[in-house]
Amino acid sequence: MSWGDFLVFYVCVLAVILACRCVPLLALKGRELSPRVSEALGLIPPAAFAALVANDLFDPAGGLSWRQLAAAGAVVVVARRTGSLIWCALVGMAAYALLTLVP
């Protein structure tokens, strides 16, 4: 691929990315979203986090260890009590780190 072809490809991809990100913002500017749409958009961050966690927990090649399940249990408890994504991530990492010290 020559530099000219790469530049054309890069500009096209950049234009599509900007259109997909900027057009909805400009179209919805100054409008109030319905409560159902706002609630649905609010579920995106927890769903993305759950997908990342599920991808690591249920890896068919790696299997499932009791350490992973225990750390996930700690995260579920923190999530129910605080509802904070950052606390869930911190507690999950700390719990898994501490559980790796257990023989």
Backbone as CSV, one residue per row, in Angstrom:
resi,resn,N_x,N_y,N_z,CA_x,CA_y,CA_z,C_x,C_y,C_z
1,MET,0.856,-1.168,0.000,0.000,0.000,0.000,0.907,1.238,0.000
2,SER,0.670,2.098,-0.925,1.484,3.309,-1.023,0.998,4.341,-0.011
3,TRP,1.818,5.389,0.189,1.453,6.440,1.123,0.194,7.180,0.674
4,GLY,0.032,7.340,-0.627,-1.169,8.007,-1.132,-2.422,7.199,-0.836
5,ASP,-2.355,5.882,-1.046,-3.499,5.021,-0.734,-3.794,5.028,0.764
6,PHE,-2.727,4.967,1.541,-2.907,4.996,2.996,-3.557,6.297,3.446
7,LEU,-3.122,7.411,2.881,-3.676,8.708,3.252,-5.159,8.798,2.891
8,VAL,-5.532,8.307,1.719,-6.954,8.307,1.322,-7.763,7.434,2.277
9,PHE,-7.239,6.265,2.590,-7.930,5.363,3.514,-8.076,6.013,4.890
10,TYR,-7.008,6.624,5.383,-7.009,7.265,6.694,-8.023,8.409,6.741
11,VAL,-8.072,9.230,5.722,-9.008,10.354,5.688,-10.452,9.850,5.643
12,CYS,-10.699,8.799,4.884,-12.057,8.234,4.818,-12.487,7.676,6.174
13,VAL,-11.598,6.939,6.820,-11.924,6.386,8.136,-12.128,7.503,9.152
14,LEU,-11.284,8.513,9.116,-11.424,9.649,10.017,-12.757,10.366,9.811
15,ALA,-13.161,10.543,8.554,-14.438,11.209,8.262,-15.617,10.401,8.799
16,VAL,-15.569,9.089,8.636,-16.666,8.244,9.137,-16.714,8.275,10.657
17,ILE,-15.565,8.203,11.307,-15.535,8.246,12.771,-16.076,9.581,13.278
18,LEU,-15.625,10.668,12.692,-16.121,11.976,13.124,-17.618,12.118,12.883
19,ALA,-18.101,11.599,11.742,-19.534,11.676,11.454,-20.340,10.874,12.473
20,CYS,-19.847,9.686,12.808,-20.580,8.842,13.759,-20.574,9.423,15.166
21,ARG,-19.560,10.201,15.506,-19.489,10.771,16.848,-20.089,12.166,16.932
22,CYS,-19.946,12.953,15.888,-20.366,14.355,15.957,-21.806,14.582,15.511
23,VAL,-22.274,13.858,14.510,-23.629,14.077,14.006,-24.676,13.839,15.094
24,PRO,-24.605,12.746,15.870,-25.612,12.600,16.939,-25.550,13.714,17.974
25,LEU,-24.346,14.171,18.306,-24.239,15.265,19.275,-24.868,16.548,18.748
26,LEU,-24.616,16.842,17.498,-25.192,18.055,16.909,-26.692,17.919,16.711
27,ALA,-27.167,16.737,16.376,-28.595,16.530,16.156,-29.393,16.610,17.464
28,LEU,-28.776,16.194,18.563,-29.483,16.186,19.850,-29.184,17.406,20.710
29,LYS,-28.403,18.324,20.204,-28.026,19.507,20.974,-29.273,20.331,21.329
30,GLY,-29.430,20.599,22.605,-30.540,21.411,23.064,-31.838,20.650,23.253
31,ARG,-31.854,19.373,22.952,-33.069,18.572,23.136,-33.000,17.792,24.437
32,GLU,-34.149,17.581,25.001,-34.248,16.765,26.210,-34.607,15.346,25.797
33,LEU,-33.862,14.383,26.311,-34.133,12.984,25.990,-35.248,12.474,26.888
34,SER,-35.986,11.509,26.383,-37.048,10.922,27.190,-36.421,10.132,28.340
35,PRO,-37.160,9.941,29.410,-36.606,9.200,30.554,-36.185,7.776,30.188
36,ARG,-36.915,7.132,29.289,-36.561,5.762,28.896,-35.241,5.729,28.151
37,VAL,-35.003,6.712,27.275,-33.741,6.765,26.535,-32.597,7.090,27.485
38,SER,-32.809,8.014,28.397,-31.776,8.351,29.378,-31.429,7.150,30.253
39,GLU,-32.454,6.406,30.652,-32.216,5.214,31.467,-31.459,4.153,30.676
40,ALA,-31.828,3.987,29.405,-31.136,3.007,28.565,-29.678,3.401,28.341
41,LEU,-29.410,4.680,28.123,-28.031,5.142,27.948,-27.226,5.006,29.237
42,GLY,-27.890,5.106,30.371,-27.216,4.947,31.649,-26.780,3.522,31.924
43,LEU,-27.343,2.561,31.200,-26.976,1.161,31.395,-25.758,0.745,30.575
44,ILE,-25.287,1.605,29.701,-24.165,1.243,28.835,-22.870,1.018,29.626
45,PRO,-22.452,1.914,30.537,-21.198,1.655,31.265,-21.205,0.363,32.085
46,PRO,-22.271,0.057,32.856,-22.244,-1.220,33.573,-22.243,-2.426,32.635
47,ALA,-22.925,-2.314,31.507,-22.933,-3.427,30.560,-21.557,-3.644,29.939
48,ALA,-20.866,-2.562,29.634,-19.509,-2.690,29.086,-18.570,-3.293,30.116
49,PHE,-18.681,-2.878,31.373,-17.848,-3.437,32.428,-18.160,-4.915,32.638
50,ALA,-19.440,-5.269,32.619,-19.823,-6.677,32.780,-19.296,-7.527,31.632
51,ALA,-19.293,-6.988,30.434,-18.758,-7.739,29.297,-17.262,-7.972,29.450
52,LEU,-16.545,-6.981,29.928,-15.108,-7.158,30.155,-14.841,-8.202,31.231
53,VAL,-15.608,-8.158,32.303,-15.424,-9.116,33.394,-15.801,-10.517,32.942
54,ALA,-16.914,-10.643,32.248,-17.344,-11.961,31.778,-16.335,-12.547,30.804
55,ASN,-15.730,-11.719,29.992,-14.722,-12.197,29.050,-13.528,-12.791,29.795
56,ASP,-13.139,-12.197,30.910,-12.021,-12.729,31.685,-12.421,-13.917,32.547
57,LEU,-13.636,-13.911,33.069,-14.065,-15.001,33.944,-14.340,-16.293,33.192
58,PHE,-14.984,-16.192,32.069,-15.452,-17.385,31.370,-14.658,-17.660,30.109
59,ASP,-13.356,-17.586,30.212,-12.472,-17.884,29.092,-12.402,-19.400,28.930
60,PRO,-12.859,-19.946,27.796,-12.858,-21.404,27.627,-11.456,-22.015,27.666
61,ALA,-10.458,-21.287,27.220,-9.106,-21.836,27.180,-8.475,-21.853,28.571
62,GLY,-8.770,-20.848,29.375,-8.118,-20.726,30.673,-8.817,-21.457,31.803
63,GLY,-10.054,-21.805,31.642,-10.795,-22.435,32.724,-11.253,-21.410,33.745
64,LEU,-11.867,-21.891,34.802,-12.430,-21.016,35.832,-11.891,-21.468,37.178
65,SER,-11.208,-20.578,37.886,-10.642,-20.958,39.178,-11.490,-20.389,40.310
66,TRP,-11.283,-20.941,41.493,-12.033,-20.472,42.656,-11.625,-19.051,43.008
67,ARG,-10.388,-18.665,42.671,-9.939,-17.301,42.951,-10.742,-16.290,42.133
68,GLN,-10.952,-16.608,40.878,-11.730,-15.718,40.022,-13.161,-15.590,40.533
69,LEU,-13.752,-16.706,40.921,-15.122,-16.671,41.434,-15.216,-15.898,42.747
70,ALA,-14.230,-16.062,43.613,-14.245,-15.332,44.896,-14.088,-13.827,44.662
71,ALA,-13.183,-13.446,43.770,-13.010,-12.021,43.468,-14.274,-11.456,42.826
72,ALA,-14.903,-12.227,41.942,-16.151,-11.777,41.326,-17.256,-11.640,42.368
73,GLY,-17.287,-12.530,43.341,-18.263,-12.417,44.426,-18.074,-11.151,45.243
74,ALA,-16.815,-10.813,45.519,-16.532,-9.570,46.247,-16.991,-8.364,45.438
75,VAL,-16.791,-8.407,44.141,-17.218,-7.301,43.279,-18.736,-7.176,43.277
76,VAL,-19.424,-8.297,43.262,-20.897,-8.257,43.282,-21.398,-7.619,44.571
77,VAL,-20.778,-7.962,45.689,-21.183,-7.373,46.972,-20.960,-5.860,46.962
78,VAL,-19.800,-5.434,46.486,-19.498,-3.998,46.436,-20.436,-3.282,45.469
79,ALA,-20.729,-3.919,44.351,-21.621,-3.308,43.364,-23.024,-3.110,43.929
80,ARG,-23.499,-4.076,44.672,-24.844,-3.959,45.259,-24.894,-2.875,46.339
81,ARG,-23.810,-2.739,47.072,-23.798,-1.768,48.178,-23.522,-0.342,47.705
82,THR,-22.555,-0.174,46.778,-22.149,1.183,46.406,-22.679,1.622,45.053
83,GLY,-22.775,0.705,44.103,-23.182,1.070,42.750,-22.116,1.862,42.006
84,SER,-20.889,1.833,42.514,-19.800,2.606,41.930,-18.903,1.704,41.095
85,LEU,-18.685,2.101,39.850,-17.852,1.321,38.949,-16.400,1.324,39.401
86,ILE,-15.916,2.448,39.883,-14.514,2.533,40.292,-14.250,1.664,41.520
87,TRP,-15.181,1.644,42.468,-14.996,0.799,43.645,-15.046,-0.673,43.267
88,CYS,-15.897,-1.021,42.316,-15.954,-2.410,41.849,-14.617,-2.831,41.238
89,ALA,-14.058,-1.968,40.409,-12.780,-2.295,39.769,-11.671,-2.407,40.810
90,LEU,-11.616,-1.471,41.747,-10.566,-1.507,42.770,-10.684,-2.729,43.670
91,VAL,-11.884,-3.028,44.111,-12.087,-4.185,44.996,-11.802,-5.481,44.240
92,GLY,-12.201,-5.567,42.989,-11.926,-6.772,42.208,-10.443,-7.017,42.027
93,MET,-9.704,-5.973,41.704,-8.249,-6.131,41.540,-7.583,-6.475,42.862
94,ALA,-7.984,-5.800,43.941,-7.383,-6.077,45.246,-7.715,-7.486,45.723
95,ALA,-8.960,-7.896,45.550,-9.360,-9.233,45.992,-8.604,-10.312,45.221
96,TYR,-8.485,-10.131,43.920,-7.774,-11.134,43.132,-6.290,-11.150,43.483
97,ALA,-5.709,-9.976,43.725,-4.289,-9.913,44.114,-4.067,-10.598,45.441
98,LEU,-4.955,-10.369,46.398,-4.817,-11.013,47.697,-5.070,-12.520,47.608
99,LEU,-5.993,-12.913,46.770,-6.287,-14.347,46.652,-5.169,-15.113,45.940
100,THR,-4.359,-14.434,45.152,-3.235,-15.128,44.535,-2.155,-15.458,45.569
101,LEU,-2.171,-14.777,46.710,-1.216,-15.087,47.786,-1.596,-16.328,48.561
102,VAL,-2.861,-16.739,48.475,-3.349,-17.937,49.178,-2.934,-19.172,48.375
103,PRO,-2.311,-20.151,49.061,-1.875,-21.357,48.298,-3.005,-22.228,47.815
